[in-house]
Amino acid sequence: MFSLLRSSAASSCSCIISNDLLRPVVGEFAQQRGRKRALKQTITRQQKLERRLKREEREAARKQYTFMERINIRRMKNLLSPSQQFPGRFNRDDEAALPDKPLTNIFIRSKVKTQFYPVAEALARHRELQQPAIYNHPNAPLRLRLELNMQTERQVILS
């Protein structure tokens, strides 16, 4: 395309015109941008009223508690007992309809009953996953959840 333009310019016009056509400055154009004030729509009285009411609701919600009350509420959220914090107490009734064991070793936890492993097996599985060929992080933390079974009765030894 460029060679065709050069050859046609050189053959049909004088040397001055062909030099102007071959300059890259001639092909540039400047784009003029202005503010688009006319595109902004005006707000109706109803919309102004709705915005004002929303703003007042936000301010009222913000002013509902004093500064010290907000600090105490934030502190109380962190002071929950361990059984009320994540992950919470295990409830077998929530998982009654789910299958007992997963079909494969890759599964979605929410689709299968909670899998419980003995501590020794959990540590072995952790070591296997953290070997250099897989995750390579041998000091990775192991999240452990122990529950005390208080339903068994104490064994009484009579002598």
DOLUMMAR-625995 format. One record per atom (N, C-alpha, C, CB): residue number from 1; atom name; z, y, x. Coordinates in steps of 0.1 Angstrom, whole numbers, always signed. Atoms other than C-alpha are relative to their C-alpha. Glycine has a CB too. Layout:
{NUM,"CA",{Z,Y,X}}
...
This chain:
{1,"N",{+0,-12,+8}}
{1,"CA",{+0,+0,+0}}
{1,"C",{+0,+13,+9}}
{1,"CB",{+12,+0,-9}}
{2,"N",{-1,-11,-9}}
{2,"CA",{+10,+24,+28}}
{2,"C",{-13,+2,+8}}
{2,"CB",{+12,-1,+9}}
{3,"N",{+12,-1,-8}}
{3,"CA",{-21,+16,+48}}
{3,"C",{-12,+5,-9}}
{3,"CB",{-4,-13,+7}}
{4,"N",{+10,-4,+10}}
{4,"CA",{-43,+20,+17}}
{4,"C",{+1,+15,-2}}
{4,"CB",{+0,-7,-13}}
{5,"N",{-2,-14,+3}}
{5,"CA",{-28,+54,+10}}
{5,"C",{-4,+9,+13}}
{5,"CB",{+15,+3,-3}}
{6,"N",{+4,-7,-13}}
{6,"CA",{-33,+65,+47}}
{6,"C",{-15,+0,+2}}
{6,"CB",{+7,-7,+12}}
{7,"N",{+15,+0,-2}}
{7,"CA",{-69,+54,+48}}
{7,"C",{-7,+9,-10}}
{7,"CB",{-5,-15,-1}}
{8,"N",{+7,-9,+10}}
{8,"CA",{-78,+71,+15}}
{8,"C",{+3,+14,+2}}
{8,"CB",{+5,-4,-14}}
{9,"N",{-3,-14,-3}}
{9,"CA",{-60,+103,+25}}
{9,"C",{-8,+5,+12}}
{9,"CB",{+15,+2,+3}}
{10,"N",{+7,-5,-12}}
{10,"CA",{-77,+104,+59}}
{10,"C",{-15,+1,-3}}
{10,"CB",{+2,-10,+11}}
{11,"N",{+14,-1,+2}}
{11,"CA",{-111,+97,+45}}
{11,"C",{-4,+11,-10}}
{11,"CB",{-5,-14,-6}}
{12,"N",{+4,-9,+10}}
{12,"CA",{-111,+120,+15}}
{12,"C",{+5,+14,+3}}
{12,"CB",{+5,-4,-13}}
{13,"N",{-6,-14,-2}}
{13,"CA",{-90,+150,+27}}
{13,"C",{+0,+4,+15}}
{13,"CB",{+14,+0,-5}}
{14,"N",{+0,-5,-14}}
{14,"CA",{-86,+171,+58}}
{14,"C",{+12,-5,+7}}
{14,"CB",{+0,+15,+0}}
{15,"N",{-11,+5,-9}}
{15,"CA",{-61,+164,+86}}
{15,"C",{+13,+6,-5}}
{15,"CB",{-3,+4,+14}}
{16,"N",{-12,-6,+4}}
{16,"CA",{-35,+188,+72}}
{16,"C",{+6,-7,-12}}
{16,"CB",{-2,+15,-4}}
{17,"N",{-5,+7,+12}}
{17,"CA",{-33,+171,+38}}
{17,"C",{+5,-14,+3}}
{17,"CB",{-11,-1,-11}}
{18,"N",{-4,+14,-3}}
{18,"CA",{-31,+136,+53}}
{18,"C",{+13,+0,+8}}
{18,"CB",{-11,-7,+9}}
{19,"N",{-13,+0,-7}}
{19,"CA",{-2,+146,+76}}
{19,"C",{+11,+3,-10}}
{19,"CB",{+0,+12,+10}}
{20,"N",{-10,-2,+10}}
{20,"CA",{+17,+159,+45}}
{20,"C",{+2,-13,-8}}
{20,"CB",{-4,+12,-9}}
{21,"N",{-2,+12,+8}}
{21,"CA",{+11,+127,+26}}
{21,"C",{+7,-11,+8}}
{21,"CB",{-14,-6,-4}}
{22,"N",{-6,+10,-8}}
{22,"CA",{+23,+106,+55}}
{22,"C",{+14,+3,+4}}
{22,"CB",{-8,-2,+13}}
{23,"N",{-14,-3,-3}}
{23,"CA",{+56,+124,+60}}
{23,"C",{+9,-6,-11}}
{23,"CB",{+2,+15,+0}}
{24,"N",{-10,+6,+10}}
{24,"CA",{+86,+106,+44}}
{24,"C",{+7,+10,-8}}
{24,"CB",{+10,-8,+7}}
{25,"N",{-8,-10,+8}}
{25,"CA",{+101,+139,+32}}
{25,"C",{-7,+3,-13}}
{25,"CB",{+1,+13,+9}}
{26,"N",{+8,-3,+12}}
{26,"CA",{+73,+144,+7}}
{26,"C",{+4,-9,-12}}
{26,"CB",{-15,-1,+2}}
{27,"N",{-4,+10,+10}}
{27,"CA",{+84,+112,-12}}
{27,"C",{+14,+2,-6}}
{27,"CB",{-2,-13,+5}}
{28,"N",{-14,-1,+5}}
{28,"CA",{+120,+123,-17}}
{28,"C",{+0,+9,-12}}
{28,"CB",{+9,+5,+11}}
{29,"N",{-3,-9,+11}}
{29,"CA",{+133,+139,-49}}
{29,"C",{+15,+2,-1}}
{29,"CB",{-6,-5,-13}}
{30,"N",{-14,-3,+1}}
{30,"CA",{+166,+155,-56}}
{30,"C",{+4,-1,-15}}
{30,"CB",{+4,+14,+5}}
{31,"N",{-4,+2,+14}}
{31,"CA",{+185,+145,-87}}
{31,"C",{+11,+11,-3}}
{31,"CB",{+6,-14,-2}}
{32,"N",{-10,-10,+4}}
{32,"CA",{+204,+173,-105}}
{32,"C",{+9,-6,-11}}
{32,"CB",{-8,+13,-6}}
{33,"N",{-9,+5,+9}}
{33,"CA",{+235,+162,-122}}
{33,"C",{+9,+11,-5}}
{33,"CB",{+9,-11,+6}}
{34,"N",{-8,-10,+6}}
{34,"CA",{+255,+183,-146}}
{34,"C",{+11,-7,-8}}
{34,"CB",{-8,+10,-8}}
{35,"N",{-11,+5,+8}}
{35,"CA",{+286,+179,-167}}
{35,"C",{-6,-3,-14}}
{35,"CB",{+12,+9,-1}}
{36,"N",{+5,+4,+13}}
{36,"CA",{+280,+161,-200}}
{36,"C",{+10,+4,-11}}
{36,"CB",{-2,-15,-1}}
{37,"N",{-10,-5,+10}}
{37,"CA",{+301,+183,-223}}
{37,"C",{-4,-3,-14}}
{37,"CB",{+1,+15,+2}}
{38,"N",{+4,+2,+14}}
{38,"CA",{+280,+178,-254}}
{38,"C",{+2,-14,-5}}
{38,"CB",{-15,+4,-1}}
{39,"N",{-1,+14,+4}}
{39,"CA",{+285,+141,-254}}
{39,"C",{+14,-3,-5}}
{39,"CB",{-3,-10,+11}}
{40,"N",{-14,+2,+4}}
{40,"CA",{+323,+144,-260}}
{40,"C",{+1,+3,-15}}
{40,"CB",{+10,+9,+8}}
{41,"N",{-2,-2,+15}}
{41,"CA",{+331,+139,-297}}
{41,"C",{+12,+8,-2}}
{41,"CB",{+0,-13,-7}}
{42,"N",{-12,-7,+4}}
{42,"CA",{+355,+162,-314}}
{42,"C",{+10,-9,-7}}
{42,"CB",{-3,+12,-8}}
{43,"N",{-11,+9,+6}}
{43,"CA",{+388,+147,-326}}
{43,"C",{+3,+6,-14}}
{43,"CB",{+12,-1,+9}}
{44,"N",{-4,-5,+13}}
{44,"CA",{+395,+149,-363}}
{44,"C",{+15,+2,-1}}
{44,"CB",{-5,-11,-11}}
{45,"N",{-14,-3,+2}}
{45,"CA",{+428,+160,-377}}
{45,"C",{+8,-13,-2}}
{45,"CB",{+2,+8,-13}}
{46,"N",{-6,+13,+2}}
{46,"CA",{+436,+124,-387}}
{46,"C",{+3,-7,+13}}
{46,"CB",{-9,-9,-9}}
{47,"N",{-1,+6,-13}}
{47,"CA",{+430,+112,-352}}
{47,"C",{+11,+7,+8}}
{47,"CB",{-13,+0,+8}}
{48,"N",{-11,-8,-7}}
{48,"CA",{+452,+140,-338}}
{48,"C",{+14,-4,-5}}
{48,"CB",{-3,+15,-2}}
{49,"N",{-13,+4,+6}}
{49,"CA",{+480,+130,-362}}
{49,"C",{+4,-13,+5}}
{49,"CB",{-1,+1,-15}}
{50,"N",{-3,+14,-5}}
{50,"CA",{+477,+93,-352}}
{50,"C",{+5,+0,+14}}
{50,"CB",{-12,-9,-2}}
{51,"N",{-4,-1,-14}}
{51,"CA",{+479,+102,-315}}
{51,"C",{+14,+6,+2}}
{51,"CB",{-10,+8,+8}}
{52,"N",{-13,-7,-1}}
{52,"CA",{+509,+125,-320}}
{52,"C",{+11,-10,-4}}
{52,"CB",{+0,+13,-9}}
{53,"N",{-10,+10,+5}}
{53,"CA",{+527,+98,-340}}
{53,"C",{+3,-11,+10}}
{53,"CB",{-4,-6,-13}}
{54,"N",{-1,+10,-10}}
{54,"CA",{+520,+72,-313}}
{54,"C",{+9,+5,+12}}
{54,"CB",{-13,-5,+5}}
{55,"N",{-7,-6,-11}}
{55,"CA",{+533,+96,-286}}
{55,"C",{+14,+1,-3}}
{55,"CB",{-7,+13,+4}}
{56,"N",{-14,-1,+4}}
{56,"CA",{+564,+103,-306}}
{56,"C",{+8,-13,+0}}
{56,"CB",{+1,+7,-13}}
{57,"N",{-6,+13,+0}}
{57,"CA",{+571,+66,-310}}
{57,"C",{+3,-5,+14}}
{57,"CB",{-9,-10,-7}}
{58,"N",{-3,+4,-14}}
{58,"CA",{+568,+60,-273}}
{58,"C",{+11,+8,+6}}
{58,"CB",{-13,+3,+9}}
{59,"N",{-11,-8,-5}}
{59,"CA",{+591,+89,-265}}
{59,"C",{+13,-5,-7}}
{59,"CB",{-2,+14,-3}}
{60,"N",{-13,+5,+7}}
{60,"CA",{+617,+76,-291}}
{60,"C",{+4,-13,+6}}
{60,"CB",{-3,-1,-15}}
{61,"N",{-3,+13,-6}}
{61,"CA",{+615,+41,-276}}
{61,"C",{+6,+2,+14}}
{61,"CB",{-12,-9,+0}}
{62,"N",{-4,-3,-13}}
{62,"CA",{+620,+56,-242}}
{62,"C",{+14,+6,+0}}
{62,"CB",{-9,+9,+8}}
{63,"N",{-13,-7,+1}}
{63,"CA",{+650,+77,-253}}
{63,"C",{+11,-9,-7}}
{63,"CB",{-2,+13,-7}}
{64,"N",{-9,+8,+8}}
{64,"CA",{+666,+48,-272}}
{64,"C",{+13,-4,+8}}
{64,"CB",{-7,-13,-4}}
{65,"N",{-11,+4,-9}}
{65,"CA",{+688,+37,-242}}
{65,"C",{+2,+11,+10}}
{65,"CB",{-2,-13,+6}}
{66,"N",{-2,-10,-11}}
{66,"CA",{+705,+60,-217}}
{66,"C",{-3,-7,+13}}
{66,"CB",{+15,+4,+0}}
{67,"N",{+4,+5,-13}}
{67,"CA",{+699,+55,-180}}
{67,"C",{+9,-11,+4}}
{67,"CB",{+1,+11,+10}}
{68,"N",{-10,+10,-3}}
{68,"CA",{+731,+35,-175}}
{68,"C",{-2,-13,-8}}
{68,"CB",{+14,+5,-1}}
{69,"N",{+2,+11,+9}}
{69,"CA",{+724,+13,-205}}
{69,"C",{-12,-9,+5}}
{69,"CB",{-2,+4,-14}}
{70,"N",{+11,+7,-5}}
{70,"CA",{+690,+4,-191}}
{70,"C",{+3,-7,+13}}
{70,"CB",{-12,+10,+3}}
{71,"N",{-4,+7,-12}}
{71,"CA",{+705,-4,-157}}
{71,"C",{+8,-13,-3}}
{71,"CB",{+7,+9,+10}}
{72,"N",{-9,+12,+3}}
{72,"CA",{+731,-27,-173}}
{72,"C",{-8,-11,-7}}
{72,"CB",{+11,+5,-10}}
{73,"N",{+9,+10,+6}}
{73,"CA",{+704,-44,-194}}
{73,"C",{-7,-8,+10}}
{73,"CB",{-9,+6,-11}}
{74,"N",{+8,+6,-11}}
{74,"CA",{+683,-51,-163}}
{74,"C",{+9,-9,+8}}
{74,"CB",{-6,+11,+9}}
{75,"N",{-9,+8,-8}}
{75,"CA",{+714,-64,-145}}
{75,"C",{+4,-12,-8}}
{75,"CB",{+13,+8,+4}}
{76,"N",{-4,+12,+8}}
{76,"CA",{+724,-87,-174}}
{76,"C",{-11,-10,+0}}
{76,"CB",{+4,+5,-14}}
{77,"N",{+11,+10,+0}}
{77,"CA",{+689,-103,-174}}
{77,"C",{+1,-9,+13}}
{77,"CB",{-13,+7,+0}}
{78,"N",{-1,+8,-12}}
{78,"CA",{+696,-114,-138}}
{78,"C",{+13,-8,+1}}
{78,"CB",{-1,+9,+12}}
{79,"N",{-13,+7,-1}}
{79,"CA",{+731,-126,-145}}
{79,"C",{+1,-12,-9}}
{79,"CB",{+11,+10,-3}}
{80,"N",{+0,+11,+9}}
{80,"CA",{+721,-154,-169}}
{80,"C",{+5,-12,+8}}
{80,"CB",{-13,-3,-6}}
{81,"N",{-5,+12,-6}}
{81,"CA",{+737,-188,-162}}
{81,"C",{-12,-8,+5}}
{81,"CB",{+9,-8,-9}}
{82,"N",{+11,+8,-5}}
{82,"CA",{+715,-212,-142}}
{82,"C",{-7,-9,-11}}
{82,"CB",{+4,-9,+11}}
{83,"N",{+6,+8,+10}}
{83,"CA",{+710,-234,-173}}
{83,"C",{-9,+8,-9}}
{83,"CB",{+10,-7,-8}}
{84,"N",{+8,-9,+9}}
{84,"CA",{+695,-204,-192}}
{84,"C",{-12,+6,+8}}
{84,"CB",{+8,+11,-6}}
{85,"N",{+11,-5,-8}}
{85,"CA",{+672,-194,-163}}
{85,"C",{-11,-11,+0}}
{85,"CB",{+4,+4,+14}}
{86,"N",{+11,+9,-1}}
{86,"CA",{+638,-210,-156}}
{86,"C",{+4,-12,+9}}
{86,"CB",{-12,+7,+7}}
{87,"N",{+8,+5,+10}}
{87,"CA",{+630,-239,-160}}
{87,"C",{+7,-3,-13}}
{87,"CB",{-7,-12,+4}}
{88,"N",{-7,+3,+12}}
{88,"CA",{+657,-243,-186}}
{88,"C",{+4,-14,-2}}
{88,"CB",{-8,+5,-12}}
{89,"N",{-4,+14,+3}}
{89,"CA",{+672,-274,-201}}
{89,"C",{-11,-9,-5}}
{89,"CB",{+12,+0,-9}}
{90,"N",{+11,+9,+4}}
{90,"CA",{+650,-304,-205}}
{90,"C",{+3,-5,-14}}
{90,"CB",{-1,-12,+10}}
{91,"N",{-1,+4,+14}}
{91,"CA",{+644,-313,-242}}
{91,"C",{-10,-11,-2}}
{91,"CB",{-2,+12,-10}}
{92,"N",{+9,+12,+2}}
{92,"CA",{+630,-348,-249}}
{92,"C",{-8,+1,-13}}
{92,"CB",{+7,-13,+1}}
{93,"N",{+7,-1,+13}}
{93,"CA",{+621,-339,-285}}
{93,"C",{-13,+8,+1}}
{93,"CB",{+9,+6,-10}}
{94,"N",{+12,-8,-2}}
{94,"CA",{+595,-314,-273}}
{94,"C",{-12,-8,+4}}
{94,"CB",{+2,+11,+9}}
{95,"N",{+11,+9,-6}}
{95,"CA",{+575,-342,-256}}
{95,"C",{-1,-13,-7}}
{95,"CB",{+3,-2,+15}}
{96,"N",{+0,+13,+7}}
{96,"CA",{+579,-369,-282}}
{96,"C",{-14,-6,-3}}
{96,"CB",{+7,+1,-13}}
{97,"N",{+13,+5,+3}}
{97,"CA",{+542,-371,-291}}
{97,"C",{-9,-2,+12}}
{97,"CB",{-7,+10,-10}}
{98,"N",{+9,+1,-12}}
{98,"CA",{+528,-370,-255}}
{98,"C",{+1,-14,+6}}
{98,"CB",{+5,+10,+10}}
{99,"N",{-1,+14,-6}}
{99,"CA",{+519,-402,-236}}
{99,"C",{+10,+0,+12}}
{99,"CB",{-14,-3,+6}}
{100,"N",{-11,+2,-10}}
{100,"CA",{+545,-416,-212}}
{100,"C",{-5,+3,+14}}
{100,"CB",{+6,-13,-1}}
{101,"N",{+5,-1,-14}}
{101,"CA",{+524,-419,-180}}
{101,"C",{-14,+5,+0}}
{101,"CB",{+0,-14,+6}}
{102,"N",{+14,-4,-1}}
{102,"CA",{+492,-402,-169}}
{102,"C",{-9,-11,+3}}
{102,"CB",{-1,+12,+10}}
{103,"N",{+9,+11,-3}}
{103,"CA",{+461,-423,-167}}
{103,"C",{-5,+0,+15}}
{103,"CB",{-13,+2,-9}}
{104,"N",{+4,-1,-14}}
{104,"CA",{+452,-410,-132}}
{104,"C",{+11,+8,+8}}
{104,"CB",{-14,+7,+2}}
{105,"N",{-10,-7,-7}}
{105,"CA",{+471,-394,-104}}
{105,"C",{-2,+15,+0}}
{105,"CB",{+0,-4,+15}}
{106,"N",{+2,-14,+2}}
{106,"CA",{+456,-360,-113}}
{106,"C",{+0,+2,-15}}
{106,"CB",{-15,+5,+6}}
{107,"N",{-2,-2,+15}}
{107,"CA",{+468,-347,-147}}
{107,"C",{+5,+14,-2}}
{107,"CB",{+9,-11,-5}}
{108,"N",{-6,-13,+4}}
{108,"CA",{+478,-316,-166}}
{108,"C",{+14,-3,-5}}
{108,"CB",{-9,+7,-11}}
{109,"N",{-14,+3,+3}}
{109,"CA",{+516,-314,-168}}
{109,"C",{+3,+2,-15}}
{109,"CB",{+9,+9,+8}}
{110,"N",{-3,-2,+14}}
{110,"CA",{+516,-301,-204}}
{110,"C",{-5,-10,-9}}
{110,"CB",{-5,+14,-4}}
{111,"N",{+7,+10,+9}}
{111,"CA",{+495,-330,-217}}
{111,"C",{+7,-14,+2}}
{111,"CB",{-14,-2,+4}}
{112,"N",{-7,+13,-3}}
{112,"CA",{+519,-358,-204}}
{112,"C",{+15,+3,+0}}
{112,"CB",{-5,-6,+14}}
{113,"N",{-14,-2,-1}}
{113,"CA",{+556,-363,-206}}
{113,"C",{+5,+3,+14}}
{113,"CB",{+8,-13,-5}}
{114,"N",{-5,-4,-13}}
{114,"CA",{+577,-349,-178}}
{114,"C",{+2,-12,+9}}
{114,"CB",{+13,+8,-1}}
{115,"N",{-2,+12,-9}}
{115,"CA",{+576,-373,-148}}
{115,"C",{+12,+3,+9}}
{115,"CB",{-13,-1,+9}}
{116,"N",{-12,-1,-8}}
{116,"CA",{+609,-379,-131}}
{116,"C",{-1,-10,+11}}
{116,"CB",{+13,-3,-8}}
{117,"N",{+1,+8,-11}}
{117,"CA",{+610,-393,-96}}
{117,"C",{+14,+0,+7}}
{117,"CB",{-11,+5,+10}}
{118,"N",{-13,+0,-8}}
{118,"CA",{+640,-405,-75}}
{118,"C",{-2,+9,+12}}
{118,"CB",{+3,-15,+5}}
{119,"N",{+0,-9,-10}}
{119,"CA",{+649,-382,-47}}
{119,"C",{-7,-5,+12}}
{119,"CB",{+15,+4,+5}}
{120,"N",{+7,+6,-11}}
{120,"CA",{+637,-406,-20}}
{120,"C",{-15,+0,-2}}
{120,"CB",{+5,-14,+3}}
{121,"N",{+14,+0,+3}}
{121,"CA",{+603,-409,-37}}
{121,"C",{-6,+14,+0}}
{121,"CB",{-3,-7,-13}}
{122,"N",{+4,-14,+0}}
{122,"CA",{+600,-372,-42}}
{122,"C",{-2,+6,+14}}
{122,"CB",{+9,+9,-8}}
{123,"N",{+1,-4,-14}}
{123,"CA",{+607,-366,-5}}
{123,"C",{-12,-6,+7}}
{123,"CB",{+13,-3,+8}}
{124,"N",{+12,+7,-6}}
{124,"CA",{+581,-392,+5}}
{124,"C",{-13,+6,-4}}
{124,"CB",{+1,-15,-3}}
{125,"N",{+12,-7,+6}}
{125,"CA",{+555,-376,-18}}
{125,"C",{-2,+13,+7}}
{125,"CB",{+1,+1,-15}}
{126,"N",{+1,-13,-6}}
{126,"CA",{+563,-342,-3}}
{126,"C",{-5,-1,+14}}
{126,"CB",{+14,+7,-1}}
{127,"N",{+5,+2,-14}}
{127,"CA",{+559,-355,+33}}
{127,"C",{-15,-3,+0}}
{127,"CB",{+8,-10,+7}}
{128,"N",{+14,+4,+0}}
{128,"CA",{+526,-371,+23}}
{128,"C",{-9,+12,-3}}
{128,"CB",{-2,-11,-11}}
{129,"N",{+9,-11,+3}}
{129,"CA",{+512,-339,+8}}
{129,"C",{+0,+11,+11}}
{129,"CB",{+5,+6,-13}}
{130,"N",{-1,-10,-11}}
{130,"CA",{+524,-317,+37}}
{130,"C",{-4,-4,+13}}
{130,"CB",{+14,+6,+0}}
{131,"N",{+4,+4,-14}}
{131,"CA",{+509,-337,+65}}
{131,"C",{-12,+9,+4}}
{131,"CB",{-5,-15,-1}}
{132,"N",{+11,-9,-5}}
{132,"CA",{+483,-319,+87}}
{132,"C",{-13,-1,-6}}
{132,"CB",{-1,-1,+15}}
{133,"N",{+13,+2,+6}}
{133,"CA",{+453,-334,+70}}
{133,"C",{-1,+6,-14}}
{133,"CB",{-3,-15,-1}}
{134,"N",{+1,-5,+14}}
{134,"CA",{+462,-320,+35}}
{134,"C",{+5,+14,+0}}
{134,"CB",{+9,-9,-9}}
{135,"N",{-4,-14,+2}}
{135,"CA",{+484,-289,+32}}
{135,"C",{+5,+6,+14}}
{135,"CB",{+11,+1,-10}}
{136,"N",{-5,-4,-13}}
{136,"CA",{+499,-288,+68}}
{136,"C",{+11,+11,-1}}
{136,"CB",{-12,+5,+8}}
{137,"N",{-11,-9,+1}}
{137,"CA",{+531,-270,+58}}
{137,"C",{+13,-9,-1}}
{137,"CB",{-1,+10,-12}}
{138,"N",{-12,+9,+1}}
{138,"CA",{+560,-294,+67}}
{138,"C",{+13,+6,-5}}
{138,"CB",{+2,-7,+13}}
{139,"N",{-13,-7,+4}}
{139,"CA",{+587,-268,+60}}
{139,"C",{-1,+6,-13}}
{139,"CB",{+3,+11,+11}}
{140,"N",{+1,-6,+14}}
{140,"CA",{+575,-260,+25}}
{140,"C",{+12,-4,-8}}
{140,"CB",{-13,-6,-6}}
{141,"N",{-12,+3,+8}}
{141,"CA",{+603,-258,+0}}
{141,"C",{-3,-11,-11}}
{141,"CB",{+5,+13,-7}}
{142,"N",{+2,+11,+11}}
{142,"CA",{+608,-287,-25}}
{142,"C",{+9,+4,-11}}
{142,"CB",{+4,-14,+6}}
{143,"N",{-8,-4,+11}}
{143,"CA",{+619,-276,-59}}
{143,"C",{+5,-13,-7}}
{143,"CB",{-9,+8,-11}}
{144,"N",{-7,+12,+5}}
{144,"CA",{+644,-301,-72}}
{144,"C",{+9,+4,-12}}
{144,"CB",{+9,-6,+12}}
{145,"N",{-8,-3,+13}}
{145,"CA",{+661,-303,-106}}
{145,"C",{+8,-12,-2}}
{145,"CB",{-10,+3,-12}}
{146,"N",{-9,+11,+3}}
{146,"CA",{+691,-325,-110}}
{146,"C",{+8,+3,-13}}
{146,"CB",{+10,-2,+12}}
{147,"N",{-8,-1,+13}}
{147,"CA",{+708,-332,-143}}
{147,"C",{+11,-10,+0}}
{147,"CB",{-9,-1,-12}}
{148,"N",{-12,+9,+0}}
{148,"CA",{+742,-346,-147}}
{148,"C",{+0,-7,-14}}
{148,"CB",{+13,+8,+3}}
{149,"N",{+0,+7,+13}}
{149,"CA",{+743,-373,-174}}
{149,"C",{+15,-2,-4}}
{149,"CB",{-7,-14,+1}}
{150,"N",{-14,+1,+4}}
{150,"CA",{+776,-369,-192}}
{150,"C",{+2,-9,-12}}
{150,"CB",{+5,+14,-4}}
{151,"N",{-1,+9,+11}}
{151,"CA",{+769,-395,-218}}
{151,"C",{+6,-14,+4}}
{151,"CB",{-13,-2,-7}}
{152,"N",{-5,+13,-5}}
{152,"CA",{+780,-425,-197}}
{152,"C",{+15,+1,+0}}
{152,"CB",{-6,-4,+13}}
{153,"N",{-14,+0,+0}}
{153,"CA",{+816,-435,-199}}
{153,"C",{+5,-5,+14}}
{153,"CB",{+6,-10,-11}}
{154,"N",{-6,+4,-13}}
{154,"CA",{+839,-439,-169}}
{154,"C",{+4,-14,+0}}
{154,"CB",{+12,+10,+3}}
{155,"N",{-4,+14,-1}}
{155,"CA",{+845,-474,-157}}
{155,"C",{+14,-1,+4}}
{155,"CB",{-9,-8,+10}}
{156,"N",{-14,+1,-2}}
{156,"CA",{+881,-483,-159}}
{156,"C",{+3,-14,+7}}
{156,"CB",{+9,+1,-13}}
{157,"N",{-3,+13,-8}}
{157,"CA",{+893,-509,-133}}
{157,"C",{+15,-3,-3}}
{157,"CB",{-3,+1,+15}}
{158,"N",{-14,+4,+3}}
{158,"CA",{+925,-527,-144}}
{158,"C",{+3,-11,+11}}
{158,"CB",{+1,-6,-14}}
{159,"N",{-4,+10,-9}}
{159,"CA",{+944,-546,-118}}
{159,"C",{+12,-7,-4}}
{159,"CB",{+1,+6,+14}}
